[in-house]
Amino acid sequence: MSLKPLIQGQTIIIDDHRRGNGEVKKWDDRTADIHIDKSTHYKVNGKRRNVRIRIPINSDQPIKVEAKGKGKGIEEIPRELLREIKSAFSNRVIRDEFIADVLKTLKTFDSNLDSTKKAKQVIQRLAAHFDLKWTEESNSTKDGDQLMRYIQIYKNDTGNRFFISLDPERIKIGELDELYRLRVPIK
């Protein structure tokens, strides 16, 4: 059992929505609203819509769900999405180990990009929760000697390709599609 259903055909982001304001990330600050952010398509009131769900990691805030487009209001989490999340997090050991690894990553987040070696270790630790297999494909962006972003490509047991990226603002984990591949050349 793994957390793979959370990313099949989708992407999750772990962040705090305080991008671009130049502040130092304080991932252990409970007011920072660190959460798993997931966008996907589900039926809402009989129509397929882009649904976004935010699952808090570092606070007791409620899960937030919204639908994009006309009639944005959404009263409850679509049943399919709720079932997917409950299934992925149903095994307490798997859930607790994933959250522990995410919190460990966030506590040292400001130093995770100190070197490619550190970034690879963080990404490899997170990839294990999704049963992803390492490939030799990666991409890194530097500003002088400072590593700004590291992306590693993985495969699952059926050959589908996934990525995990680490940058100063967020962690992204998802299935690799051609659009992402065009935006971020992978070596």
N, C-alpha and C positions, 0 to 999 in steps of 0.2 A: 504494500500500500504506500502510495506517495501522494504528493500534492500536484501531480501532473494535470489533473482535470482543471485546475485553476488557470492553466496557460495554454491548453490545447486550442489552437485557432484564436488565441487572445493574448493580451499583454497585461501584466500587473505592474504597478509602480509603487514603490515604497518611498514616501516623501512627506513633506510638511506644508506644501503650498506657499512657502515663503521664498520663492525663487526670485532672483534678480534684484534683491534689495541690498545686497552687499554685506549682510550681517553674517556673523560667525554662526554656524549651525550649532544649536544646543539640543541635540537629539534626546537627551535625558530630561529636558524641560517639559513637564506635563502640559504646559500651556501651548507647546509647539504643535500639538495635534498630529503626531506621527501616525500614519495610517497606510493601509494597503488600499490602493485606488485601482479599481478595475472597471473597464468599459467593455460592454458586450451588447449583442442584440438579442432581445427577448420580446415575446408578445406581452403587450400591456393593453388591456381593454380590447383584445382581439386584433391589435395591429402590431406588427414588428417594429420595434423602436430601439434606438441606441439608449441603453440603460447604463448608468454609472453608479457604482456602489463604493462607499468608503467605509472600511473596517478599521476602527481605532486600534492602535497597538499599545500606546503608552498612557492611555487615559480611560476613564469610565464613560466617555461620551457614547451616545447611541450610534448604531450603524445608520448611515445616511444613504438614501437611494433617491435618484432623480432620473427622469427621462429627458432626453434632448428633443427639441423640435416643438411642434404645436402641442398645446396642452401639456406643458412640462410637468405639471403636478402629478405626483404618483404617491398613492397612499401606503402601499406595502411592497415588499420585495416580491418580484415575480416568482411563482412557485418553482419553475425550472432552475432559476438562479439560486434560490434558497436551498434547493435540494443539492445542487452542485457544490455550494460552499459547505453545507452540513456534511456532505459525503467526504469532501477533501479534508475537513478538520475533525471528522468523527473519531478518529483514533487519537486518544489523548496523548499518547507517547509521541507520535509523529507531530501533532500540533505543538506540544510543549517544546520539543527539540527544535522545531522550526522557529518558534518565537524566541527561544533562548539564543539561537544563532543570529537572528535578526537583531536582537537587543545587544548581543556581543559586538556585532558589526557596527551598530549605531554608536556604542560607547567609545569606540576608537575611530569613528568615521573620519575625523579630520586628518588622521594619519594613514588611512587606507590607500591613499593615492601617493604616498611617499615614494613608492617604487612599484615597478611592474610586478615584482615578486609578491609584494603584499597584496596588491589588487587581485592577482591570480589566486592567492590563498583564500581570500574572502569569497570570490566568485565560485571557486571550487567547492567551498563549504556549503554555499547556498544551493548550488546545482545538485548536490547529493539528495536534497529533499524532493527533487522533481524527477529522480531516476534518469538524469541526463548524462551522456557519455562525452567526455572531452574530445575535441578535434584540434587540429593544428591551426585552424582558422581563427584569426583575431584581428583587432584593430586598436591602435592606441593614438591618442592625440596629446601632444605636449606643447607647452608654452615655455620655450627655453628648456631647462632641465626638469620643470615641473610637469608631472603627469596630470592631464586634465580629464581624460576619459579613457577607460579601458573596456573593450567589448570582447567577449569570448563566445565562440560558436560551439554548440553542442548538437548531438543527435540523440534521439531516443531509440528504443529497440526496434522500431519499424522504419527507421531511417529519416523521419521528419527532423527538420533542423530548427533549433531554438537558439536564442541569444540571452546573455546576461550582460548588462552594461552597468558600470559604476562610474559616477561622476560626482563632483562636489555637492550636487543638489539632490540626487536621487539614485535609487537602484531600480532598473527595469529588467523584467524577466518576461520573455514571451516567445511565441512561435515566430520564426523568421519568415517573412513574406518578401516578395519582390520589391515592394515599395520601400521597405526598410533597407533592403540590400542596395537599392539605388541611391538612397540618401547617405548611407554609411558604407563605403567600400571596405570589404573584408579581405584580408590577405591570407 
